[in-house]
Amino acid sequence: MYKVRITALRRSEYPDLSAQFENPIEHTCSVQTGQSWISTGGRRPEGLCPSAWDSMKQFARALARGEGNFFDGWMKNPRSAMISCNDGFRPVSFYLEAIEE
């Protein structure tokens, strides 16, 4: 099994959508651009948002098993994927790549 590095590459925010549709909340996403985690055995790394993990876990687990080339050549590196979390107000783009350690 491979390890999978998960790196937060970009954060976006849509305050207009938040103002229109979201109830006020105290804690929002704390992921920082450049932050990374290592998934071992296809498991969620400690400290990675559970909701973000739900968005990417099928890709991370496939990469950990040595699979890749999703959607017939979608990524330049066939052993990687670019996945966004499911927060429609503050999405984060994550780059997943299989690594050997």
PyRosetta script that sets phi, psi and omega in degrees:
from pyrosetta import init, pose_from_sequence

init()
pose = pose_from_sequence("MYKVRITALRRSEYPDLSAQFENPIEHTCSVQTGQSWISTGGRRPEGLCPSAWDSMKQFARALARGEGNFFDGWMKNPRSAMISCNDGFRPVSFYLEAIEE")
pose.set_psi(1, 143.6)
pose.set_omega(1, 177.7)
pose.set_phi(2, -93.1)
pose.set_psi(2, 157.5)
pose.set_omega(2, 167.2)
pose.set_phi(3, -88.9)
pose.set_psi(3, 156.2)
pose.set_omega(3, -179.9)
pose.set_phi(4, -125.8)
pose.set_psi(4, 122.1)
pose.set_omega(4, 175.2)
pose.set_phi(5, -87.1)
pose.set_psi(5, 131.6)
pose.set_omega(5, 179.3)
pose.set_phi(6, -117.6)
pose.set_psi(6, 119.1)
pose.set_omega(6, -176.9)
pose.set_phi(7, -123.5)
pose.set_psi(7, 129.7)
pose.set_omega(7, 175.8)
pose.set_phi(8, -78.8)
pose.set_psi(8, 114.4)
pose.set_omega(8, -176.8)
pose.set_phi(9, -98.2)
pose.set_psi(9, -31.1)
pose.set_omega(9, -176.6)
pose.set_phi(10, -154.4)
pose.set_psi(10, 140.3)
pose.set_omega(10, 173.9)
pose.set_phi(11, -115.6)
pose.set_psi(11, 141.3)
pose.set_omega(11, 174.1)
pose.set_phi(12, -127.3)
pose.set_psi(12, 156.9)
pose.set_omega(12, 175.6)
pose.set_phi(13, -140.0)
pose.set_psi(13, 142.4)
pose.set_omega(13, 179.5)
pose.set_phi(14, -124.8)
pose.set_psi(14, 78.4)
pose.set_omega(14, -176.5)
pose.set_phi(15, -61.4)
pose.set_psi(15, -29.1)
pose.set_omega(15, 178.4)
pose.set_phi(16, -65.6)
pose.set_psi(16, -40.0)
pose.set_omega(16, 177.6)
pose.set_phi(17, -69.9)
pose.set_psi(17, -39.5)
pose.set_omega(17, 177.4)
pose.set_phi(18, -59.7)
pose.set_psi(18, -46.2)
pose.set_omega(18, -178.7)
pose.set_phi(19, -63.1)
pose.set_psi(19, -36.9)
pose.set_omega(19, -176.4)
pose.set_phi(20, -79.3)
pose.set_psi(20, -36.4)
pose.set_omega(20, -169.3)
pose.set_phi(21, -121.7)
pose.set_psi(21, -20.2)
pose.set_omega(21, -171.0)
pose.set_phi(22, -98.5)
pose.set_psi(22, 136.8)
pose.set_omega(22, 170.3)
pose.set_phi(23, -71.7)
pose.set_psi(23, 148.0)
pose.set_omega(23, 178.1)
pose.set_phi(24, -58.4)
pose.set_psi(24, 136.6)
pose.set_omega(24, 177.1)
pose.set_phi(25, -130.5)
pose.set_psi(25, 151.8)
pose.set_omega(25, -177.7)
pose.set_phi(26, -81.2)
pose.set_psi(26, -42.7)
pose.set_omega(26, -175.5)
pose.set_phi(27, -114.0)
pose.set_psi(27, 120.7)
pose.set_omega(27, 173.8)
pose.set_phi(28, -107.9)
pose.set_psi(28, -175.4)
pose.set_omega(28, -177.3)
pose.set_phi(29, -56.0)
pose.set_psi(29, 134.7)
pose.set_omega(29, 179.5)
pose.set_phi(30, -108.5)
pose.set_psi(30, 7.6)
pose.set_omega(30, 179.6)
pose.set_phi(31, -67.2)
pose.set_psi(31, 135.1)
pose.set_omega(31, 178.7)
pose.set_phi(32, -109.1)
pose.set_psi(32, 144.0)
pose.set_omega(32, 175.3)
pose.set_phi(33, -57.2)
pose.set_psi(33, 133.2)
pose.set_omega(33, -179.1)
pose.set_phi(34, 93.3)
pose.set_psi(34, -15.0)
pose.set_omega(34, 179.0)
pose.set_phi(35, -66.8)
pose.set_psi(35, 142.2)
pose.set_omega(35, 179.5)
pose.set_phi(36, -140.2)
pose.set_psi(36, 159.5)
pose.set_omega(36, -179.0)
pose.set_phi(37, -138.6)
pose.set_psi(37, 159.8)
pose.set_omega(37, 174.4)
pose.set_phi(38, -117.9)
pose.set_psi(38, 123.5)
pose.set_omega(38, 174.3)
pose.set_phi(39, -92.4)
pose.set_psi(39, 127.0)
pose.set_omega(39, 178.3)
pose.set_phi(40, -115.2)
pose.set_psi(40, 131.5)
pose.set_omega(40, 178.5)
pose.set_phi(41, 67.3)
pose.set_psi(41, 21.9)
pose.set_omega(41, -180.0)
pose.set_phi(42, 71.2)
pose.set_psi(42, 21.1)
pose.set_omega(42, -179.6)
pose.set_phi(43, -102.8)
pose.set_psi(43, 155.7)
pose.set_omega(43, 178.2)
pose.set_phi(44, -66.4)
pose.set_psi(44, 126.8)
pose.set_omega(44, 176.7)
pose.set_phi(45, -68.3)
pose.set_psi(45, 145.1)
pose.set_omega(45, 176.9)
pose.set_phi(46, -60.0)
pose.set_psi(46, 135.1)
pose.set_omega(46, 178.0)
pose.set_phi(47, 92.6)
pose.set_psi(47, -11.3)
pose.set_omega(47, 177.5)
pose.set_phi(48, -86.2)
pose.set_psi(48, 132.3)
pose.set_omega(48, -179.5)
pose.set_phi(49, -50.7)
pose.set_psi(49, 126.1)
pose.set_omega(49, 179.3)
pose.set_phi(50, -58.7)
pose.set_psi(50, -35.9)
pose.set_omega(50, 179.1)
pose.set_phi(51, -67.8)
pose.set_psi(51, -40.5)
pose.set_omega(51, 176.4)
pose.set_phi(52, -63.6)
pose.set_psi(52, -41.8)
pose.set_omega(52, 178.6)
pose.set_phi(53, -59.1)
pose.set_psi(53, -40.2)
pose.set_omega(53, 178.7)
pose.set_phi(54, -59.3)
pose.set_psi(54, -32.3)
pose.set_omega(54, 179.7)
pose.set_phi(55, -73.5)
pose.set_psi(55, -26.7)
pose.set_omega(55, -172.0)
pose.set_phi(56, -116.0)
pose.set_psi(56, -9.5)
pose.set_omega(56, -168.9)
pose.set_phi(57, -59.8)
pose.set_psi(57, -35.2)
pose.set_omega(57, 180.0)
pose.set_phi(58, -64.9)
pose.set_psi(58, -35.5)
pose.set_omega(58, 178.1)
pose.set_phi(59, -73.4)
pose.set_psi(59, -43.0)
pose.set_omega(59, 179.8)
pose.set_phi(60, -62.3)
pose.set_psi(60, -42.0)
pose.set_omega(60, -179.6)
pose.set_phi(61, -68.4)
pose.set_psi(61, -38.1)
pose.set_omega(61, 177.2)
pose.set_phi(62, -65.2)
pose.set_psi(62, -44.1)
pose.set_omega(62, 177.8)
pose.set_phi(63, -62.3)
pose.set_psi(63, -38.7)
pose.set_omega(63, 178.9)
pose.set_phi(64, -63.5)
pose.set_psi(64, -30.6)
pose.set_omega(64, 178.9)
pose.set_phi(65, -83.3)
pose.set_psi(65, -1.3)
pose.set_omega(65, -179.5)
pose.set_phi(66, 92.6)
pose.set_psi(66, 7.1)
pose.set_omega(66, 178.2)
pose.set_phi(67, -85.3)
pose.set_psi(67, 174.2)
pose.set_omega(67, 178.9)
pose.set_phi(68, 170.5)
pose.set_psi(68, -152.2)
pose.set_omega(68, -178.2)
pose.set_phi(69, 50.6)
pose.set_psi(69, 48.9)
pose.set_omega(69, -178.5)
pose.set_phi(70, -64.7)
pose.set_psi(70, 142.6)
pose.set_omega(70, 176.1)
pose.set_phi(71, 53.4)
pose.set_psi(71, 40.9)
pose.set_omega(71, 173.4)
pose.set_phi(72, 53.3)
pose.set_psi(72, 54.3)
pose.set_omega(72, 173.1)
pose.set_phi(73, 97.3)
pose.set_psi(73, 24.0)
pose.set_omega(73, -178.4)
pose.set_phi(74, -58.7)
pose.set_psi(74, -43.0)
pose.set_omega(74, -175.2)
pose.set_phi(75, -104.1)
pose.set_psi(75, 145.6)
pose.set_omega(75, 175.3)
pose.set_phi(76, -59.7)
pose.set_psi(76, -42.3)
pose.set_omega(76, 174.2)
pose.set_phi(77, -93.1)
pose.set_psi(77, 110.0)
pose.set_omega(77, -176.3)
pose.set_phi(78, -66.3)
pose.set_psi(78, -11.8)
pose.set_omega(78, 179.2)
pose.set_phi(79, -101.6)
pose.set_psi(79, 37.3)
pose.set_omega(79, -178.4)
pose.set_phi(80, -148.1)
pose.set_psi(80, 170.2)
pose.set_omega(80, 175.7)
pose.set_phi(81, -155.0)
pose.set_psi(81, 150.2)
pose.set_omega(81, 174.3)
pose.set_phi(82, -113.3)
pose.set_psi(82, 116.5)
pose.set_omega(82, -173.7)
pose.set_phi(83, -128.6)
pose.set_psi(83, 138.9)
pose.set_omega(83, 175.0)
pose.set_phi(84, -105.2)
pose.set_psi(84, 146.6)
pose.set_omega(84, 176.3)
pose.set_phi(85, -69.4)
pose.set_psi(85, 169.9)
pose.set_omega(85, -173.9)
pose.set_phi(86, -94.0)
pose.set_psi(86, 16.9)
pose.set_omega(86, 176.7)
pose.set_phi(87, -82.2)
pose.set_psi(87, 106.2)
pose.set_omega(87, -177.5)
pose.set_phi(88, -71.1)
pose.set_psi(88, -14.5)
pose.set_omega(88, 178.9)
pose.set_phi(89, -93.7)
pose.set_psi(89, -32.6)
pose.set_omega(89, -176.8)
pose.set_phi(90, -139.3)
pose.set_psi(90, 61.9)
pose.set_omega(90, -176.6)
pose.set_phi(91, -68.2)
pose.set_psi(91, 145.9)
pose.set_omega(91, 175.8)
pose.set_phi(92, -120.8)
pose.set_psi(92, 132.8)
pose.set_omega(92, 176.4)
pose.set_phi(93, -94.3)
pose.set_psi(93, 126.7)
pose.set_omega(93, -178.4)
pose.set_phi(94, -115.0)
pose.set_psi(94, 136.1)
pose.set_omega(94, 174.0)
pose.set_phi(95, -101.5)
pose.set_psi(95, 123.3)
pose.set_omega(95, 178.6)
pose.set_phi(96, -108.1)
pose.set_psi(96, 133.3)
pose.set_omega(96, 177.4)
pose.set_phi(97, -144.3)
pose.set_psi(97, 137.0)
pose.set_omega(97, 175.5)
pose.set_phi(98, -73.0)
pose.set_psi(98, 136.2)
pose.set_omega(98, 179.8)
pose.set_phi(99, -133.5)
pose.set_psi(99, 156.0)
pose.set_omega(99, 174.9)
pose.set_phi(100, -109.2)
pose.set_psi(100, 123.5)
pose.set_omega(100, 178.5)
pose.set_phi(101, -131.1)
pose.dump_pdb("model.pdb")
